[in-house]
Amino acid sequence: MIPAYNEEARLPPTLDSFLSHFRQRGEPFEIIVVSDGSTDGTARVVKERIKSAPELHLIEQSPNQGKGAAVKTGLLAARGDIWLFSDADESTPADDFESLKSALDAGADFVMGSRAIRGAKLEVRQSLPRELLGRCFNLVVRLILWVPFHDTQCGFKAFRARTMRPVIERLQTPHFGFDFEIVHRTQKAGLKIAEVPVRWRDRAGSKVNVLRDGIIMVMSLFRVRRLVARDLRGGT
């Protein structure tokens, strides 16, 4: 599934790439786009492609609720045994799904694409300030949530539906912090997490504001820790 907020320009080539890759695999699939309160032509470009791509589905939610809310909506609407979500700009190419699927086939319940481990290829890097801030934030995530992973924020993740649905149903972080809530809840549930290297290229047009969203994400870390601890104590 693909969460999209005002992605009229960047979404069409991403859809074409994903449709091409998954059609070549020769297995049934669906692509769900969640337009999260978009005010541009995001919904229109998806509807145009649906005419020739029955595998494509559109969910429109309004008003804008945040990327985490869009991902939760899209994943829980999916019908397959394996779920994948990708950013609308296809920062990681569609065919890197095969690396994530191999990890699922090997027994993982949840697989994170990673830009920060051996084997990852950064074909177009972020600006140095954004890259350094990203590294610092991942360190903070590891320290606060005690997770042993190097890149919780990469927008390319795959899930085994039968084991991960209860985790996704419990998500309460509507914005960018949803990534580390998934990781933390999955780890606390005793499920198997894998981190695999992917290719990645920075794309112009990111909706992330480094200062504003960075502050929100740090605050979300402590909220996630409290939420998960409360759920475990209450058994809910």
N, C-alpha and C positions, 0 to 999 in steps of 0.2 A: 504494500500500500504506500501511497505517496501523500503526505500532508502538504497542502499548498495554500499560501496566503499571498495574493496578488502576484501570481507567477505566470501571467499571460505570456511573457516573453521567453522565460526559461523552460517552461514545462513542455512545449511541443516536441523539441528534439529528445527530451528525456522519455516521453511516451513512445516515440518512434523506436528508440533504442531498446527499451524494455519489451515492447511488443515483438520486435525482431528477434531478440535473444530467446525469449520464452517460446515463441512459435517454432524456432529451430530445434528446441528440445523435444518436441513431439509429444508432450504430456499436457493434460488439461491444466489451465491456470486462469487466474483472474487478476486484474489490476484495479484496485480501488483508489480513487483520488478523493480526498476530503478537502473541499474548498472551505477554508475556515474564515468565513466572513469576508471573503474577497470582494473588493469594490471595483476591480478591473474586469477584464474579459476571461479570467481563469475558467469559470464554469462554461463559458461559451466555447472555448477551444477544446475542452473535454467533450462536450456534447457533439461538436463537429466530428471528432474522431470516433465517437461511439457508432456513428452511422456505418463505418467500415470496419469496426473493431468490436465485435460483441463481447470480447473478453474484458472490455473496459467498463467500469462503473463509476458513477459520480455520486458523492454524498455532499450536500450543501448544508453547512451549519451556520447559524447567524444568531447573535453577532459574533465577532471574533472571540474565540475562547482560549487560544494559545496552542502551540505546537503539541504539547503533551496531550491535551484534550482531543486534538485532531487524530493523533496516532492511536489513542485508546479507542476512539469511535471507529476508525478504519479497521483496526485489527479485530475488534469484536464483531465486526460485520463480515469478516472473512470466513470462507467455508472450507478451505483446504487444510491439509494436515501440517503443512509448513507455511509459516508466515514470514514475510520479509518486509521491512520498511526501508525506504530510501528517500533522501532529500530530493526536492523537486529539480535541483540543478544537476543531478547525476554527477556529483563530485567524485563518487566511486562508480566505475562503469558497471553496467548490468551483468556482464559475464563474470564478475568477481563473486556473484552469488554461488558459483560452483564451489569455491573454497569454503564458504560458510556451510553449504549443504554437506560437504564432506565431513565437516566437524559434527554436524547433527547426526549424520549416518554413523559416526564413530561413537555416539552415545551422549553428546551434549544436548541439553534442553534449550540452551540460549547461547547464541554465538554473536560476539561483537566484532565487527570489522575494526581494525586498529591501524592508525597512522604512526604509532610510536614504538613498535616492536620490530625485531629483526625480520627482514623480508618485505616490509612495507616500502612502497615507492611513492614519494611525493613528487609528482610530475610537474605541478605548478604550486609553489609554496605560498603560504600566507605572508603578509608583511611581517617583518621581524617583531614589532611590538605585539601583534596579535598572536604570533607563534609563541613568544615568551610567556604571555599571559595565559595561553592555553596550557602550557607545561606547568606553570605555577598552580593553576586551578586543579589540574589532575593530581598534583601532589597534595593539595588541600583535601580533595575528595578521598584520597587514600588514607590520609591521617584521620579524618573525622569519621568516616564510615568503615574504616579498616577493611577496605577491599584491595586485593592484590593485583589490580589491573591498571594498565598504563594509559588507556584512552577510552573513557566512558562516554565521551561526547561525539564520537564519530557517527554520522547519520546513516549508517548502513548496518542493520542488525537483523538476525533471523531467529525464529522461535519454533519449537516443537509445540504445536497447538494444544495437544491433549494435556501436557503438563504445565504449560505457561498461561493458559486461559485464566486460572484463578489468580495468578500474579497480576495480569493485566487488568482484571476486573477490580482489583483493590487499589489501583493507582489513583492518587489524589493530587498530584502535581500537574497543573494545567499548562505550565510554560516550559522553558528549556530544561529545568531541573528534573524532568520526568526520566531522563536517561539514567541518572544515578539512583533514582527511586526503584526503577526496574532492577538494576544490578543489586541493590541492597536487599530488596524483597526476595529476589531469586536466591541470593546467598543464604538468607535467613530461613528460606523454605527448604534448604538442603538440596537444591537442584544443581545440576552440573552446568557450569559456565565455561565457555571457551573464548579465547581472544585470538583472532587470526589476522595476519597482515593483509592489507588491501592496497590497491593503487588509489591515489587521491590527488585531485587537482583543485586548487582554489578557483572559484568562479566569482565574477563580479556580480553585485546585486544582492549580497547577503542582507537579510533582515535583522541580523544580530548587531546590537549596539554594545560594544565591548564594555564600556563603563556601566551603563544602566543595567544590562542583562547580567553582567558579571556580579554586580551587587545583589541582584535578585537571586542568582544561582547560589551564592554563598549563604544567603539567608535561608534558601530552600534546603540546603544541606542539613542544617540543624532541625528544620521542620520535619524533614524526611526521617531523621534519626528518631525524633520524638514519636512520630506517627507509627513507625514500624514497631518501636518498643511498646507503645500502648496497645497495638493490635496483638502482639505476642502475649502481653500480660492478660489481656481480656479474652484471648482466644477467639477474636473476631477478625 
